[in-house]
Amino acid sequence: MENKWAEPLRLLIQQYAGRKHPLDYKSRYQLVVMVILSAQDSDKHINELAPSFFAVYPDMQTLALAQPEDLYPLLSTVRNFANKCGWLVKLAQITASDAGIPTTMTELTKLPGIGRKSANVIMRESGVKAEGIIVDLHVVRVAPRLGIATGTNPEKIEKQLMSIISPEQWGDAGMAISFLGREICRPTHPKCDICVMNKVCHYRNPDQKQLDPELF
């Protein structure tokens, strides 16, 4: 890691460390369901519809008994809802209970509807050792803007972040960058003056060196 990144990243991670994910879940079952539903959708939207869904399907056991079409009336406003309904029912049949939800990257990404980003979120919120870094749409925007990653491919951005951030910080690093994007580094009119990263940010200081994309 370049020395100039170490202290700003430490301060950024410290600023948001331990803060719960914006999805308003109450159990690991709810977390997994809401993470799958939130892909390509907004956390706010999923938080709004989740209580109605969980009133009908309060646990894995009840969800496992459903047909995907049974979920449509509750989830029809969610992006890609038909596929997600199928994934949720299949996942419930595979895991059967909260205890059956795995907590490793390899096992989580074998489940329907769960990629690396979703697995990283589930692992962070479950309090297990991180095996990667959360790269959501906010991180995809903010990391290149800061100059600590290049491109728009989430997996490539994750690889770049993992190469410059210490493994012990992986769990909170992606979420910290995501919160920065939600609150400070907005798509338009970012609040650069109050950003903890403003002294090293490429967007704020365009003449400074970015990471070399050829390294990745």
N, C-alpha and C positions, 0 to 999 in steps of 0.2 A: 504494500500500500504506500502511495506517495505520502510523505510526512504531512503535507498540507491538508490531507483529508482526515487524518486520525482524530484530531481534537474536535473539529466541527461535527463529524459523524458521531463521536462519543457524546457530545452535547445534545445532538438531535435525538439519538436513541434514548438518552437519559430523560429528555423532555417528555417522551411519550411512553417510556418503558412501563409495561404492566397494564396499560390502558386496554380495557375490553374492546373487542371488535364491535363496530357499530350495529351489527346484526343483534337483535334483542332476543337471544335464545335463553332458555331456562334449563336445558339438559343437553347431553351430547347428541341425543336423537334429534332434538330441535336444531342444534347447530348444524349437523350434517344435512338435514333436509333444507335448511335455509341457505346454506352455502351452495348447494346444487341449484336451488331456485334463483339465487342472485347472479349467477353467471350471465353476463350480457344484459343484466337488468340492474336496478338500483336497490341498495340496501333499504332505503326508505320505503319503496314499494313493497318489498318482501316483508318488512316489519308491519306494514299496514294490513296485509292479508293473512299473515301467519296465525293470529289468534283464531280466526274462523276455521282455518285448516286444522289446527291442532285440537280444536273442540270436537271435530269429527274423527280425526286420526291422532289420538293422544300418545301413541307409542308405536314401536316397530311391529308389535304383534297385530294390532288392528290394521296397520298399513299393509302388512303382508297378506292380509285376506282380501284386499281390494283388487279390482281390475283397473288398469290405467285410465279407462274411460270414466270410472267413478270419480276420479279426481278433477276431471275437466271443469265442472261448474265452479269449483273453488279456485282453480289456477288458470283459467282461460285468459286472464289479462297478463300473465307472465310470458316473457319472450321465450319462444321455443317450447311452449308448455306441453305439447303432445309428447315430444321426446323426453322431457323432464319427468312427466308423469310415469312413463314407462320405466325410466331409470329408478325412480323412487320406489316403485312397487318391487322391482327386481332386487334392489338393494336391501329392502326390508326382508324379503324372502331369504336372502343370503345371510344377513347378519342376525336377524331374529330378535335382537335386544341391544340395549346400550353396550352391554358387556361384549357383544360380538363385533362391535365397531373396532377395527384395527387402529393402531397408532404408529405405524411405520409408513414411510413413503411407498415402499414396494407393495405392501398389502393394500393401502388405501387406493392407489392408482389402478389396482385391479378391479375395483368396484365400479359399477356403471355410473357415468356422470361426474366422475372425480378425476381431474387432472392434477398437475403439480401445484398450481396456484391454490386450488381447493384443498388439496392435501396439506399444504403448508399452513393454511388457515386453521384447519381442524387440529393439526398437531400443536400449533401455538396455543390455541384456546384450550387444548387438553392438558397443557403444561408438560408435554414431553420434549425430549431433546430435539432440536431442529435439525433437519437434514437438508434444508434449503432455505430460500428467502421468498417471502410473499411478493409476487409481482402482479398487482391488479392494475386496472386502467389508470389509476392515479400514479402509480410507480412507473408505468410505461411512459407517461408524460413527463414526470418530474425528474427521473434519473438522468435522461439525456439532457434535459434543461440544465441540471446542475453540472453536468460534465463527467459524471461517474459511470455512464453507460452510453451506448450509441445504438441507433436503430429503433425498431418498433416491435420486434419479435420478443414476446415475454420470456421464453426459455433462454434466448441468447442474452437478454438483459439480466436474467437471474444468474447466469453463468458469470457474467462480468462482475456483478455485485458480489458474488461469492468469492471472486478472486481478490477483491480489495477490502472485504470486511471480514473481521476475525470470526471464526466459527461460533465462538461463544456469544456473539452478538447477532447471529442470523435470526434467532427467534423473534426479536423485536425490531430488527433493522427495516425489513420491508414494511411492517405496519407503521413504523415511525415515518418513513418516507411517504406512505399513503396518507397518514394524518396531516403531514405537511402539505400535501397536495390538496386535501379537502379544505384546510383552514387558512393556509398562507399562500402557497404556490398555485393559485387558481389558474384556470386556462387563460383567462383574460384579467388584466389588472392585478397581477400578483403583488403581495404586500412585502416587497423586497426589503424595505427599511427595517422591518421587525423580524426578518428571517435569520435564524441562527447560522444559516449556511451562506449568508450574503457575501462574505469576504472571499469565498472560494468558488462561488457559483459562476458557471460559464455564461449563463443568461445575463447575469448582472455585470460580469466582467468578461466580455466577449474576446478580449485579446489574450486571455490566459489559455494554457494548453489543456485540451481535453484528453481523455484516455484514447489511445490509438486503437481504432476498430480492427486493425490488421492483427492485433494480438489475440483476437477472438475468432 
